[in-house]
Amino acid sequence: MSANKENKPKSVSWFNGCGGRIGVVIGEEGEHAYIGAALRHDEDADVAHILAYGAKFPLAAAQLLPVSKSFSSGNQ
């Protein structure tokens, strides 16, 4: 598994998927958002994992999704 560029989360949108929760994370910088499954029982750890290892997701589409949680630059 390869890692994405190091980034900090700006926002996350959570959805219920067939195998559990799916998150779409927008980083503070970059051309893409990232999508992945919530594999842990800690929301912040899930967000960090998706941001580090999630699949690239179109940033323009991610910005249209309802935001479940926003992060300030002090979080994470």
LINSULTA-V666082 format. One record per residue. RES is the residue in one letter. PSI is psi as a letter, one per 20 degrees, with the letter a starting at -180 (NA if undefined). OMEGA is omega in degrees with one decimal (999 if undefined). BURIAL is 1 if it has 24 or more other ideal C-beta (glycine too) atoms within 12 Angstrom, else 0. Layout:
BEGIN
res: (RES & RES)
psi: (PSI & PSI)
omega: (OMEGA & OMEGA)
burial: (BURIAL & BURIAL)
END
This chain:
BEGIN
res: (M & S & A & N & K & E & N & K & P & K & S & V & S & W & F & N & G & C & G & G & R & I & G & V & V & I & G & E & E & G & E & H & A & Y & I & G & A & A & L & R & H & D & E & D & A & D & V & A & H & I & L & A & Y & G & A & K & F & P & L & A & A & A & Q & L & L & P & V & S & K & S & F & S & S & G & N & Q)
psi: (p & q & q & r & q & p & r & q & q & g & r & q & p & q & q & p & r & h & j & b & q & p & q & o & p & p & r & h & r & r & i & q & r & q & q & r & q & o & i & r & k & o & g & h & h & g & g & g & g & g & h & h & j & r & q & q & q & p & g & h & h & h & i & i & q & p & p & h & p & q & p & r & i & h & q & NA)
omega: (179.2 & -177.7 & 173.3 & 175.4 & 179.0 & -174.3 & 175.3 & -177.3 & 174.0 & 178.1 & 176.2 & 174.0 & -179.1 & 177.6 & 174.5 & 178.2 & -177.9 & 179.5 & -176.7 & -178.3 & 177.5 & 179.7 & 172.3 & -174.3 & 173.3 & 178.5 & 178.8 & 178.1 & 178.1 & -176.1 & -175.1 & 164.6 & -177.9 & -178.7 & 179.2 & -179.6 & 173.9 & -175.4 & -176.8 & 178.2 & -178.8 & -174.9 & -179.1 & 177.4 & 176.8 & -180.0 & 179.9 & 179.8 & 178.6 & 180.0 & -178.7 & -171.3 & -177.2 & 177.3 & 179.2 & -177.9 & -178.1 & -177.3 & -179.2 & 178.2 & -179.9 & -179.5 & 177.9 & -177.5 & 175.7 & -178.1 & 177.0 & -179.9 & 174.4 & 179.8 & 172.5 & -178.0 & 177.9 & 179.5 & 177.2 & 999)
burial: (0 & 0 & 0 & 1 & 0 & 0 & 1 & 1 & 1 & 1 & 1 & 1 & 1 & 1 & 0 & 0 & 0 & 0 & 0 & 0 & 1 & 1 & 1 & 1 & 1 & 1 & 1 & 0 & 0 & 0 & 0 & 1 & 1 & 1 & 1 & 1 & 1 & 1 & 0 & 0 & 0 & 0 & 0 & 0 & 0 & 1 & 1 & 1 & 1 & 1 & 1 & 1 & 1 & 1 & 0 & 1 & 1 & 0 & 0 & 0 & 0 & 1 & 0 & 0 & 0 & 0 & 0 & 0 & 0 & 0 & 1 & 0 & 0 & 0 & 0 & 1)
END
